[in-house]
Amino acid sequence: MASHENETLLARKSSAQTRSSSSPEEWGEGSSSYSSNSSYSGTCSDDSYIANWENHVGQDGTLFYAEYSYHGAPKISASGENALNVMKGDFSRASTRRSSKKTNASSKLSRLIGKADPKKDEPHRSGQSHGAGETSKVTFSEGTQGEVKEVEMFINPENRFKYGRRATASESMMGISTCPFPDGNRIMVAGFVANSEIGNEKSVKVGDWFKAINNMEITVQNLDEVLNQFTRPVKVVLKFQRISGEEQITPNFNTIHQIANFESYAKQASELLVAAQPDQRNNQAPNEMVMSMMILTLEFSDADIEANDVVFCYPEKEENVLFGVRGSFLTLNSILKSELRSEPITSSVVSDGHEYHICYHSYNKILLLYAVSSKYSTLKELTLRTQELVQYFQFLYLGLDIAFSDTIRNEIRYVCEILKAQLIENRGLPRFETILQESHLIPLPKEAQLRIYDAISEMEAMDYREWNDEPLNSHREFFIFGSVLYFKSYLLASHLPVAQLAGLESFLRCRGIFSFIEKQNVRDLVLWQEIPMMSTTSRFFIAISSRNQLLLATILQSFTSEQRISESGTIEEKVIGPSLFYIEEIQETLDHLRHGGIEALARVWMTSNKRPEVVLSPSGLQSKNMVPSKRTEVISILKHRATSSDDVRVESSAGGSSVQSEDSNQKMEDCDSDSDWDGFPDSHKSSSGFDMSEMKDSFLKEVSDIVPSKISAGKENVIYHYVHLDVGTGMILSPPEIGMDAIVKNFRNACYLIHGVLQNTKKFRRLLAQESVKPNTHKSLVAIKEHGILISIKNESGTESSFWVVGRLFTSPTRELYVCHRADIPQNLVEIAFRLSFITAG
Amino acid sequence: MLITNDHTQLDFHSSMEAITTPFRSAGKPIKSLFVWLPAPELPFSTVASLNGTHMFCKSQGVQLKSTHTDDWILVWKDYENTVTLIAAGKGITEKMLWTLLDLVFNSFLLFVSLEEIQIHKNFDRIKREAKSYMPIVDKLLDYCESELLGYSDCVLANENAQVLTRLTEFSVQFGSLFCAVVVNQKLAAATEGWWDLDVVDRKLLILLMSVSNTSQKDVPVFLPKRSSSVAYRFIAIPLMGTATLCVICGAEPAYHEIAALAQQTFKNDLDILESIDRSMPRNFPESLEIDPNILGVLLINKNYKKYVISRNLQQNSSGKRSMSGSHRLDILRTFYNHAVDIIEEFIADASNGSSGNSDKSAKTNVLESYWCSEYHKCHALSDENDNLICVLYVASVPTYTMRLITQKTLAMIVQEKTVCWQY
């Protein structure tokens, strides 16, 4: 949706001179200025209200739509400033909806939108300004010279909440939306609320400097304060000044690319999913195959037809060195199963001097073979990757024991392209905690967590009856089964059962979506796909929306299993395509969270390395082998932290016409106290009185002030890295965004080994539990609950440093904990690190 | 060759099958010998399929190396493009299987020169010699579980120094560099020349001695690693009880002459040899005080490729959870094979090799490793002299004190001159 809004924004900007912002018919003018595929209808009447992705819905109701710009641009775009731009862009959307609701209240869609435009206690918002959106080509002139105009108008504070949670004080009271000038102090008129009094006034134009109310000079800082002084309806004089200076601000914008379906996404995978600068690691030997996937069927009747046992093969058989020997794997699979009664897991072969590891997974009548060159993945890694893949197939197709259609074949082929691109990208880097099935959880500060959960719960409840005075006539189309919020590939909050979370995670990983949102500037990403789940009464869909690096994925449940008889007489289920309303609602929630600073907070929080703190790089160990791009990114984000939080602060005070902004600090302290609710005129309506926007400021400030906590006892911090794996909740705790230095590399390698040993122990315990099996048959399956390895690294300069990698297994509930700490300290200091599991909040 | 680790007594001589399978690849016929040792879990048909799979892959230009299942590991290896060995094992590591296969193939080479296999592809010869090497292969399969295949088994005794002096005397007099005194199939002392031999040669010669049903032995052998085309004489002379003198020499002199010289040299030291023999299950001198928390010790020297394994008899095995002596040794070996041996390779490979562009100058070493299970703890430590010690502790010992005790124990053994561990 962001692009749509930006289009709108663009249209508004281009027509700013003619002052057309309140008349929707004119918005279409510049709509296709950046994308010929853009589906913006241009009329904006509600019946034909079309989102930017709506033309790209596939025949089977699936949708894969993305807009992004390459990350390689000179500006550090994924960080604060860009986020800000996107935020600004988003605002216009909210007003679009409002105006469309008002203009065509009779249409059905507008009712839906009306529902989505909740009138609840969300009076404060910050990022409501129409700044230099990144696609905008309009240049704003500013200066102190210019014609001054005075406008008399009647303002009514009672309108304060009329326009819903998104509206700012200046919008709802005066009908003017504002944004700061680039100097961060003066206020610019950014637009007008439809049908507002001031909107009909011809003399005030978008881009004007909003100088004063009743001769009180207003600035970004005091606008809210001034407006809040008005407690009863009163007539005021507004002073505007036309800007005539020649200062030009040319917004830095990157070209926006558009992806309309999964196919084109997969085809560009090798560009989309890699870091900006290509490096020489990827020089691939000419006769080498990076990976291969074959799906073979175990029952084929006609032996005459060549290769009729192959259901799917990637790459094509001519290029696939393993294609010719697939029969061997089939044979091995069957004899090992029938004679040794054990499932084959992996095989290794050498062809043309290249070693390949092959992983097996058999379904009923189907054998999946996933092969990767040993240069790209170790055997242990491949097993984990295969688990991920199997999980993905389970999630999307309920296993591979299905009727293969061309659609599915193509889909798997695209996934192969993506997997291949990811393998090449991650070559030679051990990825222990990132390819375990469990999700990597980042525990944000408690307040932020509460707010995230609150926003998600509210979205899930879809309790829009209370948001709207009009009674509803229509049944809801879907129920929300659960939803998950990610920042990059890190889980921020989950409302899903563990099984579905794992499935969703594998979906996002196998489709490379995590890499995509991490590596590129994703402006907008909308996904819709039906997924099968074990249920006879309802159908399930995933709806995923992402803005920048925040991603909200939702599983929707529909109880209508309408069937229709197709022409050939078979019963087919009706295709249920993406629901505009639900996707908008998800996007709305996402925007709400982003406006609330969750994204900025997550970014800062992750790089801050404070809760708990780990030692990043011990002296003398700064070796060359860390990935340069990764490290610079972290640094650049760190550098950017100051700027981004500044920007954010300006923003929040610029637009936020918060009724009780003074209370914000107090609120921060006791967010659960009753006093929170008192200030809200109709607090009874609200299930979530939390105001995200004013948190943002304090969040960011707080992060920089926060005292780092460490998990080892003693004066010094001695922990380099840790991974806490909770099998029960399907989550991993680990320091995020850690550079790939020698220690982390070795830590991860060691973890693979320790993980293997601990898995053995689990198996042993299972065997013990089954009384029928004699446990002593496996002497090597000794019940190991802790395994430690002391590793020393000597680098080129001769300095040596050593560290322990210790893995421990906990039972009830099953958890695994891996800690990497300095070698020369007594172990009892580290014991405390094993208490990590208690830290679930930052 | 099919090998399982839990086979029991099988009569290999009668049931061994050898099949020569001609295969065609790109017009050239590949002949290969396929040897099968029956095992209860793997009937001939299965093994034939496993072989067929490998052959098929080969004809397509793909070399099948290994397959892991839930609990089995299968490996295939071609030697000299002539002999294919297939091994399957349960509960052991892939590395152990590879070592085993190498030893098995090299045991062929004790009796058949490499030339005959390489150039003449003389399968008949390999089949004919089966009588000689099959007992060794049989023993190797046993050892898979009860020994470290890549190292020579030694005994630590206070008398080792005296024996070595005597042995050096003998070596000089007799004029052979390759002499060793073996007590109960464990090396007590050996000359520099003997240690100079490849561990495969050493291991196979001791095995050859142990499988023979006579205590006197004088057989012509190839040394697979040192001399695979020229045969030497391998001579075993019983000295006293299980103590035997092993010598490698040329065609001269006659056996009885050598035996006489040996008896002459060692005639005053028979009581020493006997006391070494008596120390056997412990393999460890009484004089060394070992911490009571220690249940067993495995000491390895990676330079000489030798090891000593011992269980501490001081630990009185009362209490319910105490384990039998052999079980302790099993745990130690398992610990070594699964935790120590693999880790070193894996970490070194992963950080130095596979990552391609990464630091070649930075060197990664694994210094220590430990396991804690519910019933016991294991700790391994290596020093700069290529010594590696694995110690089995009772479960009650605190994890952080294990390091101290292990360091102390290692230092104690290495410093003890009479056991001749550190030459």
Chai-1 contact restraints between the chains, C-beta under 6 A:
chainA,res_idxA,chainB,res_idxB,connection_type,confidence,min_distance_angstrom,max_distance_angstrom,comment,restraint_id
A,R281,B,N357,contact,1.0,0.0,6.0,A-B,restraint_1
A,G324,B,Q60,contact,1.0,0.0,6.0,A-B,restraint_2
A,V325,B,C57,contact,1.0,0.0,6.0,A-B,restraint_3
A,V325,B,Q60,contact,1.0,0.0,6.0,A-B,restraint_4
A,V325,B,V62,contact,1.0,0.0,6.0,A-B,restraint_5
A,S328,B,T53,contact,1.0,0.0,6.0,A-B,restraint_6
A,S328,B,F56,contact,1.0,0.0,6.0,A-B,restraint_7
A,S328,B,C57,contact,1.0,0.0,6.0,A-B,restraint_8
A,T331,B,T53,contact,1.0,0.0,6.0,A-B,restraint_9
A,L332,B,T53,contact,1.0,0.0,6.0,A-B,restraint_10
A,L332,B,T67,contact,1.0,0.0,6.0,A-B,restraint_11
A,I335,B,T46,contact,1.0,0.0,6.0,A-B,restraint_12
A,I335,B,S49,contact,1.0,0.0,6.0,A-B,restraint_13
A,L336,B,T69,contact,1.0,0.0,6.0,A-B,restraint_14
A,E339,B,T46,contact,1.0,0.0,6.0,A-B,restraint_15
A,L340,B,W72,contact,1.0,0.0,6.0,A-B,restraint_16
A,S342,B,T69,contact,1.0,0.0,6.0,A-B,restraint_17
A,S342,B,D70,contact,1.0,0.0,6.0,A-B,restraint_18
A,S342,B,D71,contact,1.0,0.0,6.0,A-B,restraint_19
A,S342,B,W72,contact,1.0,0.0,6.0,A-B,restraint_20
A,E343,B,T69,contact,1.0,0.0,6.0,A-B,restraint_21
A,E343,B,D70,contact,1.0,0.0,6.0,A-B,restraint_22
A,P344,B,T67,contact,1.0,0.0,6.0,A-B,restraint_23
A,P344,B,T69,contact,1.0,0.0,6.0,A-B,restraint_24
A,I345,B,H68,contact,1.0,0.0,6.0,A-B,restraint_25
A,I345,B,T69,contact,1.0,0.0,6.0,A-B,restraint_26
A,T346,B,H68,contact,1.0,0.0,6.0,A-B,restraint_27
A,S347,B,T67,contact,1.0,0.0,6.0,A-B,restraint_28
A,S348,B,K65,contact,1.0,0.0,6.0,A-B,restraint_29
A,S348,B,S66,contact,1.0,0.0,6.0,A-B,restraint_30
A,V349,B,V62,contact,1.0,0.0,6.0,A-B,restraint_31
A,V349,B,L64,contact,1.0,0.0,6.0,A-B,restraint_32
A,V349,B,K65,contact,1.0,0.0,6.0,A-B,restraint_33
A,V350,B,Q63,contact,1.0,0.0,6.0,A-B,restraint_34
A,S351,B,V62,contact,1.0,0.0,6.0,A-B,restraint_35
A,G428,B,S355,contact,1.0,0.0,6.0,A-B,restraint_36
A,G428,B,G356,contact,1.0,0.0,6.0,A-B,restraint_37
A,S623,B,D359,contact,1.0,0.0,6.0,A-B,restraint_38
A,S623,B,A362,contact,1.0,0.0,6.0,A-B,restraint_39
A,K624,B,D359,contact,1.0,0.0,6.0,A-B,restraint_40
A,N625,B,S358,contact,1.0,0.0,6.0,A-B,restraint_41
A,N625,B,D359,contact,1.0,0.0,6.0,A-B,restraint_42
A,N746,B,S351,contact,1.0,0.0,6.0,A-B,restraint_43
A,N749,B,I347,contact,1.0,0.0,6.0,A-B,restraint_44
A,N749,B,A350,contact,1.0,0.0,6.0,A-B,restraint_45
A,L753,B,I343,contact,1.0,0.0,6.0,A-B,restraint_46
A,L753,B,F346,contact,1.0,0.0,6.0,A-B,restraint_47
A,H778,B,G91,contact,1.0,0.0,6.0,A-B,restraint_48
A,K779,B,D330,contact,1.0,0.0,6.0,A-B,restraint_49
A,S780,B,G91,contact,1.0,0.0,6.0,A-B,restraint_50
A,S780,B,T334,contact,1.0,0.0,6.0,A-B,restraint_51
A,S780,B,H338,contact,1.0,0.0,6.0,A-B,restraint_52
A,V782,B,S373,contact,1.0,0.0,6.0,A-B,restraint_53
A,A783,B,S373,contact,1.0,0.0,6.0,A-B,restraint_54
A,A783,B,E374,contact,1.0,0.0,6.0,A-B,restraint_55
A,I784,B,W371,contact,1.0,0.0,6.0,A-B,restraint_56
A,I784,B,S373,contact,1.0,0.0,6.0,A-B,restraint_57
A,K785,B,C372,contact,1.0,0.0,6.0,A-B,restraint_58
A,E786,B,C372,contact,1.0,0.0,6.0,A-B,restraint_59
A,H787,B,W371,contact,1.0,0.0,6.0,A-B,restraint_60
A,G788,B,Y370,contact,1.0,0.0,6.0,A-B,restraint_61
A,I789,B,I343,contact,1.0,0.0,6.0,A-B,restraint_62
A,I789,B,S369,contact,1.0,0.0,6.0,A-B,restraint_63
A,L790,B,L367,contact,1.0,0.0,6.0,A-B,restraint_64
A,L790,B,E368,contact,1.0,0.0,6.0,A-B,restraint_65
A,I791,B,V366,contact,1.0,0.0,6.0,A-B,restraint_66
A,S792,B,N365,contact,1.0,0.0,6.0,A-B,restraint_67
A,S792,B,L367,contact,1.0,0.0,6.0,A-B,restraint_68
A,I793,B,A362,contact,1.0,0.0,6.0,A-B,restraint_69
A,I793,B,T364,contact,1.0,0.0,6.0,A-B,restraint_70
A,K794,B,K363,contact,1.0,0.0,6.0,A-B,restraint_71
A,N795,B,A362,contact,1.0,0.0,6.0,A-B,restraint_72
A,E796,B,S361,contact,1.0,0.0,6.0,A-B,restraint_73
A,Q827,B,T399,contact,1.0,0.0,6.0,A-B,restraint_74
A,Q827,B,Y400,contact,1.0,0.0,6.0,A-B,restraint_75
